[in-house]
Amino acid sequence: MEKLESAIGGYFELELLSGQEYHVDCVSLNTARNALEYILKTEKFKKVYIPYFTCDVILEPFHKLNIDFEFYKIDENLEPIFDYDIISDNQAFLYTNYFGIKDHFCEIVSKQVKNLIIDNAQAFYSKPIDKAVTFYSPRKFFGVSDGSYLYNVKKLTFDFEQDFSYNRMAHLLKRADITAEDGYQDFAVNDKSLEGESIKIMSKITKKILESIDYDKARKQRIENFNYLHKSLKDQNLLHIAISDNQVPMVYPFWSKKELRSKLLENRVYSAKYWPNVYNWCEKDSLEVQLTDELIHLPIDQRYTKNELDKILNIIKEWK
């Protein structure tokens, strides 16, 4: 008699809705950096141009595969200062859709650049562009510990093992059961555990969680929250933001000369710093260092309503 694929009876597992993932008909892997590694393996580029203003984990696949890379600078609109004509047939250009607010520019650059890679780790809802290879990181938007999606890439012919995520869930469970602070160390441990991971298929538990999310509700709440903050802060924001009605940002990037981060932290408003590694890559007077120091990434995600946003606005208003 053939053995059953899944056990019947016994203790219960997590009960999650059986819906559909937002991203389908794509390659589902374990991390965004491994999605980039997958791209580099399939496309066999000899060199890739990447922005200084990005996370240092993006270098991991280049070091693994011994592929050359070169940094480029961006301007105050978060757009490249670069001569695209120098890109040869065996080279690629990587652009980051910063904070999910650069969809329009991604369309523009896709018409100007051959061998374009778009990093949509911060732009989960943004559609892939036909002329570009695109990858995503769902944990920047939802309560999962890992996972990535990848579009418009050649398929590798050999099979990858499937990832397991049960041992990476402590920070998610602690935040739900205790406090955000109690789970932070586990969050940091989880981030560290993803370093050096080989390319794997997305884990079953990550996939199940991503199948259970109400994506439309989350999308609407994010847009509403972003617009609410932007209405109050746009005249103070040094970053020019022009997005379409259907764009879904990751955060509200507020560029201010105020020393806000510590004051927000005192009030338990947590704003990630993107990206401290820039201090090691760039000159002190560079725009990239300025952005790292002065951009505050205010939370606008689906967990929050105007009640929480008003608290943030009051902190900003009161802080001189």
Buried (B, 14 or more C-beta within 10 A) or exposed (E): EEEEEEEEEEEEEEEEEEEEBBBEEBBBBBBBBBBBBBBBBBBEBEBBBBBBBBBEBBBBBBEBEEBEBEEBBBEEEBBBEBEEEEBEEEBBBBBBBBBBBBBEBBEEBBEEBEBBBBBBBBBBBBBBBEBBBBBBBBBBBBBBBBBBBBBBBEEEEEEBEEBBBEEBBBBBEBBEEEEEEEBBEBBEEBBEEBEEBEBBBBBEBBBBBBBBBEBEEBBEBBBBBBBBBBEBBEEEBEBEBEBEEEBBBBBBBBBBEEEBBEBBEEEEBEBEEBBEBBEEBBEEEBBBBBBBBBBBBBBBBBEBEEEBBEBBBEBBEEBE
